[in-house]
Amino acid sequence: MEFLRPSTWEDALAARAAHPEALPIAGGTDVMVELNFDRRRPAALLDLTRVGALTDWSLGTDHGGERLRVGAGVTYRRLIDELGGRLPGLAMAARTVGSPQIRNRGTVGGNLGSASPAGDAHPPLLASHAEVEVASVRGVRTVPVAEFFHGPKRSALAPDELIAAFLVPAAGGPQQFAKVGTRNAMVIAVCSFALALHPSGRTIGTGIGSAGPTPLRAADAEEFAAELPWDSREPLSDTTIRRFGELVGAAARPIDDVRGSAAYRRHSLAVLGGRMLRWAWEEYRCG
């Protein structure tokens, strides 16, 4: 196995173009497991840990609001510590990733690159309408995260492209994330759900994980946001909460597997959807 270790972003893109069969590795929390269990045996590894540009994040503006550009090499631990206030939903998800050791190594860029339907970072990115910045020697382009996933472990990345960063608006309202698993940590989600209130637009963003061939949005639940009392900030009725949860559960496309049945996943998502809306709405009401 050939081992490529560029030290600059330009060299990394050149190596990717010259070796499209190479498997990129950053934190290695997914890749090393696959190698150790002999599930993958790539012809080459492209180690990105020396590329400093991938470990930076910056804050800019977009349509009058704050927008963050977070490098693909920023770890979950740094997301929690440095960006938790601006990206609370993603920080909640990051806290559920593996163990402290994994959070110190793992990255959202790697989570996106693996394109797993169970990736913990994916639902909050969907709920926040994030974009993925990808690059090659041919140039740079951005892909809405809702269009990035093409199937289980398949993404919009071309063979010569690498993930440079993700672009996401800073939270304009309350955000929530939760997942169901056999324990609280070190577990692949049976299902997960993220919600983001966007009060300025009177909208809700959603993200469903581990309940379909790709991470999903609950489109009907998002449309239901138009019926919420945004101006009066009245408490939501149990009927409203239940209906929203039902729409979340109905949006899932789960299967039966060793971690849970399709019926259990739909039911769990309906419960999570209602809870997340109730909690986020109460935070919104309290200002």
Secondary structure, 3 states (H helix, E strand, C coil): CEEECCCCHHHHHHHHHHCCCCEEECCCCCHHHHHHCCCCCCCEEEECCCCHHHHCEEEEEECCEEEEEEECCCEHHHHHHHHCCCCHHHHHHHHCCCCHHHHHHCEHHHHHHHCCCCCCCHHHHHHCCCEEEEEECCEEEEEEHHHHEEECCEECCCCCCEEEEEEEECCCCCEEEEEECCCCCCCCCCEEEEEEEEHHHCEEEEEEECCCCCCECCHHHHHHHHHCCCCCCCCCCHHHHHHHHHHHHHHCCCCCECCECHHHHHHHHHHHHHHHHHHHHHHHHCC
